[in-house]
Amino acid sequence: MLPDRFETTRLILRPIAPDDAPAIFTGYAQDPEVVRFLIWRPHQDLAETQAYIAGCTAAPADRSRTYALIGRGDGPLLGAFALRRPEPHRLDCGYVLARPYWGHGLMTETLAEIARWAMRQDGIWRIGAVCDTENLASARVMEKAGLEREGLLWRWIIHPNVGSEPRDCFSYAMVR
């Protein structure tokens, strides 16, 4: 089972919920710069964000969970962190952060905490993620969080906000 909650020095991660739709839509889901390297296009209306959340919450909690990143102090929703267990021995992750919070180390703090948790779990031997070769900010997040670059995945994923063809990605992981 994936945890219901994670906490870091500055953040609380809790399961994404339907009530989060307005904050997600206005905070980052419609921002083309934020979603540039994601696998979905900017949301055009609140209904798209609601459908995204419905998909997240419909996934079995033992295999996939999407967390809302909430600031500890005043509690704004800052972004989201997806954790998936496609195989019993490994976790895959992905993340998004609203633009006003870029460059403050929040996602590094989040990923480092989740990676430490994962490496303490019996049966989990790997946590990993990929990022577009042009997404240097995400690559830095993973490196600062302790994941190591494993290599280059040619024509790995389509980022529709960049182009219609599969793009090369760096693969990062932490293993024990």
N, C-alpha and C positions, 0 to 999 in steps of 0.2 A: 504494500500500500504506500502510495506517495503521501507525504505529510500534509496536514491541513494548513500548516503555517510554518513560516520561517521568519526569523528576526535577525536584523543586523543592527549595527550601532545607530544608523539613521533611518532604517526602513522596517516596515512590516510587510510581509508577503502573505496574502490570504487568497483563497480561491476567488477567481473572477465571478461576478454576480450580475444578474440582469440590471440591477440599479446602477451599475457602473457605466452603462451605455452613454449617457450624456457627457460624462467626464472624459471617456475614451474618445468619443466622436470629436468634441471640441478641443481636447488636449493634444491628440496626435493622429488619430485615424484618417483625418482629412488632409493632413499636411504632406504634400508631395515629397518634401525633402526628408522627412522622417521615414516614410515608407519606401523610399527609393530602392533599397536593397532587400525588401521583403517580397514574399511570394504573392501578395495581393495588392491591388490598386487602391489609391485613396478612396475612402468611403464618400459617397455622394450625398448620403442622407443618414439619419439616425437609424432607419430600418436596417441598413447594411451592418451597422455596428451591433444592433440587437441580434441579427442573424449570426454574426461572428461569435458573439457571446453564447448564443444557444448551442452552437456547434461545440464550443469549448466545454460547456457544462454537461453536454450529453455524453461526452467521452467517459469511459469507465475510470474511476479514480485510481485504480491500481495500475493502469497502463498510461494514462495521460492526465496532466493537470496543468491548467493555466492559472497563474497567480497575478493578482493586481499588486503593483508596487505602491505602497502608501507611505508617505512621509510621516515620521513619528511625531513631530512637533504639531503642526497645524493640520496634518492629515490629508493633503491633496493626493489625488491619484496621479502618479508620475509616469507609469508605463506598465508593461506586462512581461512576464517571464513564463515560457512554456517548458514543461519538463515531460518527456515521453520515455517510456520503457518498452522499446520495440522488441527487445529480447530480455530474458530474465537477468542476464549478466551485465547489461549496459543501459545507460541513459543518454538520450539526446536532448539538447536544449536549444532554445532560441529566445530572443528578447527584443524589446522595443522600448524606447524611452522618449518622452516628449522633449522637443528641442530646447526649451528653457533650462532643462536639467543636464544637458550634455556638458561634458568637460569637468564634472565635479566628482568623478570617481564612484558614482552611485551604482552603475552597472558592474563595475569591477568588484565592488564590495558585495553585491548580490551574488554574482557568479562564484566568487571565492568562497562565500559561506555555503552555497549549495554544493560546490565541488568537495569541500571538506566534509560535509554531511554525507555525501555519496560514498566517499572513500572509507567511511566508518561503518557502512552497511554490509552485513554479511551477504554474499552473493552478488554484490555490484562490484565489478572489476574495472569499469570504464565509464567516464562521462565525456561526451564530446559534442562538438558543434562544427558547422562550416560557415564560412563567410565569403562573399564575392571577393575576388582578388583586388578589386578597386575599393573595397570597404576597409580602409586602413584603420579607421577608428574602432571597428569591431575586432579586428585582428589584435590591436593593442589591448583592448579589454581582456580578451582571452589570455594573452601572454602575461599581463599584469596579474590576472587571477590564478596563474600557475599552470594553465594548460600549455601544452607544447605543440608546435606546428609539426604535423606528421607528413604533410605533403600537399601536392596539388591534384585536385580532381578535375579532369578536363571535361568541359561541357556537362557539368553536374546538375545545374538547376536553372530554371527560367525565372528571371526577375523581370516581370512584365513592365515595370516602370523604367527599365533601362533598355530593353529590347525584347524581341520575340524569340530569339534563339537561346539555347542553353548556354550558360556562362561558366567560366572556370571559377573554382572555389578553392580556398585553402581549407584543409581539414585540421582541426585542433582536438586534442584530447588530454585527459589526465587519467592515468591508469595506476593500479596497484598490483 
